Amino acid sequence: MTEEQIKFLCKQIVEHSNRPLSDFEKELIKQSIDKSKNWLEMINSILAILSAK
């Protein structure tokens, strides 16, 4: 799998998750996925957004 495919799948998971996220939170997570340089950075940024809630 390429990095772009992984990012696409992660964004789809965020969009279709059962977790109650506002549109703003979803957009923040998607932007952090796009800007991440590797999978660890991606996971850490998503966790930071979710834990700030």
Secondary structure, DSSP 4 states (H G I P E B T S, - for coil): --HHHHHHHHHHHHHT-SS---HHHHHHHHHHHHH-SSHHHHHHHHHHHHHT-
